């Protein structure tokens, strides 16, 4: 071979080595967030009333955390904290977002997406959003829905704009509602649009799933929702098809970006109400539609992992599985979740669930998997979804900006199962954030501080209710993980220390130095 040809071959090989090396230093990141999934809802976390083989395989091949948390016990604040690395109680309008909420995360805000974009990643969020869309006046459903995900670090999005018990039942692709007919404009509002507008109250006998409380406004697909809307009929989706659509769009994104590093935030709606899994999953468990929705979620995870395997991406992809908050049974619909719960304990050994600062509200399944990098096992280190920003920054050699990610720590070593790596030493937990109710876990101790003298959803297997509690409670999680015994009288000095620490975290405006 002539010398010139040999030189060309050597140069080509050198470029290939460089590109391969650069590619391997930037692993793909897939974050799968379930909705309202409790610590005890998966068979790999002890559930016996159903099987979740795909998530079990993920756990068996990766790291299953016993102290994995989200930062809040409701959806909007947890998602806000995951993306911004900042406790939601520091932000404005970060409680459960109404259907007409404007964009809660403003353009210019540092997010996991903006950080990974700077690192050269293609970024996408697919699934439930529930962080508002549009400017101060709220969403323009018939025009450009911005600002939104594309203004805070995502290259593309395919969304359920709010949450499915809230109107409207349409998708959002990037800045628009797809398939929207201009002759049938979409209107969304807080008040009944006309006296004869069908609702869950006026047309209750037509519903295929009855409501139990609150969810009794506009009817779509035989289910009444929170809020009112009209029009947009060609754009409306069928509840049963949501999971299939999320998987379809996620597979498309992975295939389109398989030759470059990518970040996919797969934000499932399962197992949030209304629980209407696809027909092929209905009746698959003894737990009613709630259990069937967990099986549907497990299928989604399996399809994503199959895609990574098929494209030979598994060895270069960090997968994080988590939930936005703990469980709830009757959350507005009569879907037999309570009647069929049997011996199943969705919160596992913990007290409380969604809306609660008890452990069951924020301690959820948390799994990390990266074939060839994470050794299979179980970890007791404390990790939280709010730390994805700090941890992924460390993983991709990015620096966190001083003005952003105010409460996100680098615990990537713990997430990867590195020897002697430590997780968090403290964590603030909140409910919806509207009444000043917060908890602080520090080591084995946990302080509850209530803005009002009640806790919500303390006993998950009963109707939603408020339970009277003292303003302050102290628990020893090492000896009392179920938070049954308030020991504040025995350890007032510890309670005082933790309350002071909590006040400092709140008042300082940040916990990351």
Buried (B, 14 or more C-beta within 10 A) or exposed (E): EEEEEEEEEEEEEEEEEEEEEEBEEBBBBBBBBBBBBBBBBBBBBEBEBBBBBBBBBBBBBBBBBBBBBBBBBBBBBBBBBBBBBBBBBBBEBBBBBBBBBBBBBBEEBBBBBBBBBBBEBBBBBBBBBBBBBBEEEBBBBBEEBBBBBBBBBBBBBBBBBBBBBBBBBBBBBBBBBEBBEEEEEBBBBEEBBEEEBBBBEBEBEEBEBBBBEBBBBBBBBEBBBBBBBBBBEEBBBEBBEBBBBBBBBBBBBBEEBBEEBBBBBBBBBBBBBBBBBBEEBBEBBEBBBBBBBBBBBBBBBBBBBBBBEEBEBBEBBBBBBBBBBBBBBBBBBBBBBBEBBEEBBBBBEBBBBBBBBBBBBBBBBBBBBBBEBBEEEEBEBBBBBBBBBBBBBBBBEBEBEEEBBBBBBBBBBBBBBEEEBEBBEBBBBBBBBBBEBBBBBBEEBBBBBBEEEBBBBBBBBEEBEEBEBEEBBBBBBEEBBBBEEBBBEEBEEBBBBBBEBBEEBBEEEBBBE
